[in-house]
Amino acid sequence: MGVSLSKADGIARIVFDHPPINLFTFEEFLATAQIVGELAVDDSVRVVILSSANPDFFIAHFDVEAILSFPTGQPPATELNPYHVMCEQLRTMPKATIAVVEGRAGGGGSEVALSCDMRFAALPSKKHAGAVFNQPEVALGIIPGGSGTQRLARLMGRSRALEVVLGCDDIDAETAEKWGWVNRALPRKQLRPFVERLATRIASYPAHAVAAAKASVIRAEKEVAADLLAEGNAFSGTLGGPGTREAMERFLAIGGQTAAGELRLGELLQP
């Protein structure tokens, strides 16, 4: 399985490991959703950390080949889809959720990180490019449909969110920090020790206080579920749009979902 879970001292660790690029296939998504659902009601856990075993990729994005199989022309949904449910569990569960992003986080992978309470990113080093973020969907004829339009707008404001969503370009860790996409961008050697120290501190505090504090803070985010439902229906509406299938097929043909192609995703999406 490409996702694993370990728990110790009140901290749960979800690790993505699906070579070569941590592509979020149906199977990876379902496994992650099951883990997240279980952790949401696990009273022994007070902090959840999401990270990757691959230094180059957090999660590349959702499987475009799978998206090509999604049905078109569906009536508007009246309930959140399973992906939104998983992401909302990360946002609302009564414990802290933290994403550690050392490599690329794109599309649905970016949306998983965005749904966490906090995100910490690696700066570039001599051996690695560091964290890089991208929402490639519009270039493929669709929209970010797993919470991206709503999380980004709330975190960084309308103008920057539109630059990300419409530009479909790579955003480096330093820029992501300036824009509010991540809490902090840190040198790779400092990143995990910093997060571990923060998680240990939170896990040591009374669980009821952590839960109440988080609930009070996220209460400031209004109408999230309704907005996600609208996003999901808009995403479904784009699936049968003119040129969408051709754009996704072209993406796969020119190197999408290969390690070489995904490492230059912003360039790959140029017209």
C-alpha positions in Angstrom: 0.0 0.0 0.0 1.2 3.5 -0.8 0.1 5.1 2.4 1.0 3.9 5.9 0.0 4.9 9.5 1.9 4.8 12.7 0.9 6.2 16.2 2.9 7.0 19.3 2.6 9.4 22.2 -0.6 11.0 20.9 0.8 11.7 17.4 -0.4 9.8 14.3 1.9 9.9 11.3 0.5 9.3 7.8 3.2 8.7 5.2 2.7 8.6 1.5 5.0 6.2 -0.4 3.7 5.4 -3.9 6.7 5.5 -6.3 7.6 7.1 -8.5 5.6 10.3 -7.9 3.1 9.5 -5.2 0.3 9.7 -7.7 -3.1 9.8 -5.9 -4.9 6.9 -7.5 -8.3 5.7 -6.5 -6.7 3.1 -4.3 -4.4 5.6 -2.6 -7.3 8.0 -2.1 -9.5 5.3 -0.6 -6.8 4.1 1.8 -6.0 7.7 2.9 -9.7 8.5 3.4 -10.2 5.4 5.5 -7.2 6.3 7.7 -8.3 9.9 8.1 -11.8 8.8 9.0 -10.5 6.5 11.7 -8.2 9.1 13.1 -11.0 11.7 13.3 -12.7 9.6 16.0 -9.6 8.2 17.7 -9.4 9.7 21.2 -5.8 8.5 21.6 -4.6 10.8 18.9 -4.2 14.6 19.4 -2.0 15.5 16.4 -1.9 14.1 12.9 1.2 14.6 10.7 1.1 14.0 6.9 4.4 13.6 5.1 6.0 11.7 2.2 8.8 9.1 2.0 9.7 10.5 -1.4 11.9 13.7 -1.1 10.7 14.9 -4.5 7.0 14.5 -4.2 4.4 15.0 -1.4 1.6 13.9 -3.7 1.9 14.8 -7.4 -1.9 15.1 -7.9 -4.9 12.9 -8.5 -4.7 10.3 -11.3 -5.6 12.0 -14.6 -6.3 8.7 -16.2 -8.9 8.1 -13.5 -10.4 11.5 -14.0 -10.9 10.6 -17.7 -13.2 7.8 -16.5 -15.4 10.1 -14.5 -19.0 10.3 -15.8 -20.2 13.5 -17.5 -23.6 15.1 -17.6 -24.4 14.2 -14.0 -27.2 16.1 -12.1 -26.0 18.5 -9.4 -25.0 16.7 -6.2 -26.7 17.6 -2.9 -24.1 16.2 -0.6 -20.3 16.5 -0.4 -18.4 14.0 -2.5 -16.0 11.5 -0.8 -12.9 13.6 -1.5 -14.4 16.7 0.0 -15.5 14.6 3.0 -11.9 13.4 3.6 -10.6 17.0 3.2 -13.2 18.3 5.6 -12.3 15.7 8.2 -8.7 17.0 8.1 -10.0 20.5 8.6 -12.5 19.9 11.3 -11.4 16.8 13.3 -10.8 17.8 17.0 -7.1 17.5 16.8 -4.3 19.3 15.0 -3.5 18.3 11.4 -0.1 19.2 10.0 1.3 18.7 6.4 5.1 18.4 5.9 5.8 19.2 2.3 9.4 18.5 1.2 8.7 18.0 -2.6 6.0 18.7 -5.1 2.3 19.0 -4.1 0.0 19.5 -7.0 -3.7 19.3 -7.7 -5.4 16.9 -5.3 -2.2 16.6 -3.3 -2.1 20.3 -2.8 -5.7 20.1 -1.7 -4.9 17.5 1.0 -2.2 19.7 2.4 -4.5 22.8 2.2 -7.1 21.0 4.2 -4.7 20.5 7.1 -4.6 23.1 9.9 -0.9 23.9 9.2 1.6 23.4 6.4 5.3 23.6 6.6 7.5 23.5 3.5 11.1 22.7 2.6 13.3 25.4 1.0 15.5 24.3 -1.9 18.9 22.7 -1.1 21.8 21.5 -3.3 20.3 18.1 -3.7 16.5 18.9 -3.9 14.3 21.6 -5.4 12.4 21.9 -2.2 8.6 22.2 -1.9 6.8 23.2 -5.1 3.1 23.8 -5.3 0.8 23.8 -8.4 -2.9 23.6 -9.2 -2.8 22.3 -12.8 -6.5 21.7 -13.4 -7.6 24.6 -15.5 -4.8 23.7 -18.1 -6.5 20.3 -18.3 -10.0 21.7 -18.9 -11.3 21.2 -15.4 -11.0 23.1 -12.1 -9.5 22.3 -8.7 -12.4 20.2 -7.4 -11.1 18.8 -4.1 -11.4 22.0 -2.1 -8.6 24.0 -3.8 -10.7 27.0 -5.0 -12.1 27.4 -1.5 -9.0 26.8 0.6 -6.7 29.0 -1.5 -9.1 32.0 -1.6 -9.5 31.8 2.1 -5.8 31.6 2.8 -4.3 34.1 0.3 -7.2 36.2 -1.0 -8.9 36.4 -4.3 -6.2 37.8 -6.5 -3.4 35.4 -5.5 -5.8 32.5 -5.5 -6.7 33.3 -9.1 -3.1 33.6 -10.1 -2.5 30.1 -8.8 -5.7 28.6 -10.2 -5.7 30.2 -13.6 -1.9 30.4 -14.1 -1.3 26.7 -13.4 2.3 27.5 -12.7 4.8 26.2 -10.2 5.0 28.2 -6.9 8.2 27.8 -4.9 8.2 27.4 -1.1 9.4 30.9 -0.4 6.6 32.4 -2.4 4.1 30.0 -0.9 5.2 31.3 2.6 4.8 34.9 1.6 1.4 34.3 0.1 0.1 32.3 3.1 -0.1 29.0 1.3 2.2 27.6 4.0 2.9 28.6 7.6 6.7 28.6 7.2 9.3 27.6 4.7 12.4 26.1 6.4 15.7 24.5 5.4 15.2 20.8 4.9 17.4 19.9 7.9 15.3 22.0 10.2 11.9 21.2 8.8 11.0 17.8 10.4 12.7 18.7 13.8 10.6 21.9 13.9 7.4 20.0 13.1 8.1 17.2 15.6 8.7 19.8 18.4 5.5 21.6 17.6 3.5 18.3 17.4 5.0 17.1 20.7 4.0 20.4 22.4 0.4 20.2 21.1 0.1 16.5 22.0 1.2 17.2 25.6 -1.7 19.7 26.2 -5.2 18.7 27.5 -7.0 17.2 24.5 -10.3 19.0 25.3 -8.6 22.4 25.2 -6.9 21.6 21.9 -10.2 20.5 20.4 -12.1 23.6 21.7 -9.4 26.0 20.5 -9.4 24.5 17.0 -13.2 24.5 16.9 -13.3 28.2 17.9 -10.7 29.2 15.3 -12.3 27.4 12.4 -15.7 28.8 13.3 -14.4 32.0 11.5 -14.6 30.1 8.2 -18.2 30.5 7.1 -20.2 28.5 4.6 -17.4 26.1 3.8 -19.6 23.0 3.2 -21.9 24.9 0.9 -19.1 26.4 -1.0 -17.4 23.0 -1.4 -20.6 21.5 -2.7 -20.8 24.3 -5.3 -17.1 23.7 -6.2 -17.8 20.0 -6.7 -20.7 20.6 -9.0 -18.6 23.1 -11.0 -15.9 20.5 -11.3 -18.3 17.9 -12.5 -19.7 20.4 -15.0 -16.3 20.9 -16.6 -15.6 17.2 -17.2 -17.7 17.2 -20.4 -16.5 20.6 -21.6 -15.2 21.1 -25.1 -11.5 20.3 -25.3 -11.3 18.8 -21.7 -10.6 15.2 -22.7 -8.2 16.3 -25.4 -6.3 18.5 -22.9 -6.0 15.6 -20.4 -4.9 13.1 -23.0 -2.3 15.6 -24.3 -1.0 16.1 -20.8 -0.5 12.3 -20.4 1.1 12.1 -23.9 3.7 14.8 -23.3 5.0 13.4 -20.0 2.3 14.0 -17.4 2.4 11.4 -14.6 6.0 10.5 -15.3 8.8 11.6 -12.9 10.6 13.6 -15.5 7.5 15.4 -16.6 6.1 16.1 -13.2 9.4 17.6 -11.9 8.8 20.4 -14.5 5.0 20.5 -14.2 4.6 24.3 -14.7 6.7 24.1 -17.9 4.8 21.1 -19.1 1.5 23.0 -18.8 2.6 25.8 -21.1 0.5 26.1 -24.3 
